[in-house]
């Protein structure tokens, strides 16, 4: 690979410094205390810090955090209310749709044989809030800012579209307004604030605590101070200090309330790391490291209160039953949170329904769609004609195959729609379809009802074929909602690149389905072209190739330390890449392993703003023209640009909408966006990418991370390289950290393996 010539070498001279690394406003406070620059591997930095803070930090906790491919959640956007003009924002509709679908899943479970037993002790799902929380012992009052809100009201069912006819072109929509949540009452917040003050906790936590615990939050918190752990970002050592201040001598490490709360907290941390459940020995070991004297009793208490569910999964579900009644089948005991357990079981049920529902003989429209296709598209069309579920794998160029399938299906009179992970993914597929661009949306838009077909009388999507692109980004909850919404007889194609990072949320749906072998898998033979395609293809199989880049498609810029990495990155984006490659700064993305550290997104965004769009940041640290990363819901990132700011809030221009974020929501849902993490960038592509690898990032690199980061570039890739041999080692040896999931086993009990 070229090193330092062209754009790389020219970056080192004649350009002013990268600016101060002084933490200038970055539009978010997530995990401000996270050390180092490698926090892309967990969820919220604050939560990530909580996993390893104040405890032994031994193997058990490493296992809980070991899912490590989850993105840093940029704050729960919480529930949003309707504001003005009768317009409900896409974020509000999406969250409402998730609530409705979870209720539907629960109802389906209630009528199944052998329903999952659960108690009534759950008080709702705490918002995944951004907060940097100071120690609460000794009366320290340095407060963090947090926000939360209740779930929104369920949206009305969309009206079904007319069958099969061409849809009208979409009309321009008014700006989406992300309204401030209604939140708990002032009286409830005031009562909670008094309890927090008595325990020496930051009183600014009161809205979040009230939202998480619901009515009577003050009494519940005073009776069980460890309920503070339901608020995102609160660490166990902080909850312990709060409990000691409230309970005095009555408080101790053997308190049943403490063990129960820590069990729930550890399961939440596991979910942030991508696990849908934990093996019992892993969970009890982590409780022991948190000084819980009887971890088994703590787990049993959580189960009795309905705060968790336990499963006994056979290690070999296909083995015959033991002949001797006294002989027990080997099982693994798993413990998980109810919401993910229900979602994973519902997903397995729905997938089994799709696999088993198509008729053996393909109806005429499917045969017509398969007949008109050719090459890889024909193979995919034939698989879809005879099967309800089909997996399709391949890189960026291979996306043309499901796009062509969509066009062929619609030409054959079938009701077909495609959904991508991001608005940029939607744009790329729509460009390939031309006149059929209105048949493409995003997963979030489809689930919210803002995009896609209507629903039939039973609430199912009015579709014959749904193609989901960027399928590795599906978590179990999103996947369950999609599958539950499809009618019997519909076809589902999940298409994606199996080499990229897994989903930000719990589960690894696409990888589990590939491993389960319950449906046909069509592997594209269409490679990504050019030097960048060759480089990324090599990374996918564990080789960091030396590729020829005559057009300066790839440039390596060696650096000695994080400060030089920031300096060189600013020069590349602002000067070298525009001059040598012809890609303007606005079309270049910077990708780095984490938000914190001297060369994380915060430091890089501060330096890039100072160079590219200097300003006082009068509105929450932002100025018109700033590039931003907007998070309308946990796990989703939409790139955008600040248009203006007024009394209504911060006006953003995103790919699919004009968005208004109220000022009280800016801190938790908007960051500066010149520099992103790899998970934030997943699903998007830019003409040029600058991947920053500072020395302190060496331990966070893996093959999927490098693959994802490098493959975001369309024309040019610059690598600011400070990790030396850690890069080829990561590509060759560091595979995705395992995630504990139940989907493969659940599928094997319902669907026979193919092939």
ABEGO torsion letter per residue (X at the ends): XBBGBEAAAAAABGBBBAEBBAGBBAGBABGAABBEAAAAABBBAAAAAAAABGBAGBAAAAAAAAAGABBBBAEBAEBBBBBEGGBBBAAAAAAAAAAAAAAAAAAAAAABBGBBBBBAABAEBBBBBBBBBBBABGGBABBBBBBBBBBBBBBBBBBBBBBGBBBBBBBBBBBBBBBBBAEBBAAAAAAAAAAAAAAGBBAAAAAAAAAAAEBGAAAAAAABAAAAAABBGBBAAAAAAAAAAAAEAABBAABAAAAAAAAAAAAAAAAAAGBABBBAAAAAAAAAAAGBABAAAAAAAAAAAGABBBBBBBABAABBBBABAABBBBBBBBBBBAAAAAAAAAAAAAAAAAAAABBABBBAAAAAAAAABBEAAAAAAAAAAABABBBBBEBAAAAAAAAAAAAAAAAAGBBBBBBBABAAAAAAAAAAAEAAAAABBBAAAAAAGABEBBBBAAGBBBBABBBBBGAAABBAAAAAAAAAABBBGBBBBBBBBAABBBBABBEBAAAAAAAAGABBBBBBABBBBEAAAAAAAAAAAGBBBBBBBAAGABBBBBBABAAAAAAAAAAAAAAAAAAAAGBBAAABBBBBABABEAABAAAAAAAAAAAABBEAGABGGBBBGBBBBBBABBGBBBBBBBABBBAAEBBBBBAABBBBBBAAAAAAABBBAABBBAAAABGBBBABBBBBBBAAAAAABBAAAAAAAAAABAABBBBBBAAEAAAAAAAAABBBBBBBBAAAAAAAAABBBBX
